[in-house]
Amino acid sequence: MAGKFSKAVTTEQVAEWIEQGKTMQIVDVREQDEWDSGHISGAKHIPLGMIGSRHTELDPKKETVMVCRSGNRSGLACELLESLGYNVSNMTGGMMNWAGNIE
């Protein structure tokens, strides 16, 4: 896997979608300590190494936004999920660029 995926969204777009109440799944693929340091409200935590075994927890038909620290790991998750038929987008810049609220 090289992180080749079809769709990317900016942190600003994701923040706007949240504000508008758009139906989507946000999945954070960072490690537990990164998640604990702050994450997007409502996001689901599935570390990258577990995506292959836990992808069935996600609805493949829903818009899904993948998040990590910078956008690299989430890109790998996008590649895998897209190959399985999921509707996924990578949040470019990741949490490093996130200016919205965090939990």
C-alpha positions, 0 to 999 in steps of 0.5 A: 500500500502506498496511500493511493486513494481517490478523494481528499478533503481539507480540515476546513471542509470537514469542520464545515460539514460538522457545523452543517450537520452532514451525515458522515463517519469520522475515523481517527487511525492514530495510536491510543496516546495520540487519540487521548491527547485530543480528537474530533468530537464524534470520531471513531477510534480505530488505529491503522493496524486494526483497520483490516480487522475492524472495518466491518464496524463502519457503514461502507455506504456512508461518507467516511472521513479518515483522520490521522496526525498529518494525513499519511496514515489516514491515506493508507487507511483510505487505500485499504477501505476504498479497495473494499468498497467504502466511500472514503476521503482522506483529511489532508493535513490531519490533526496538525491542521485541525482548527476545530473543536477537539475532545 
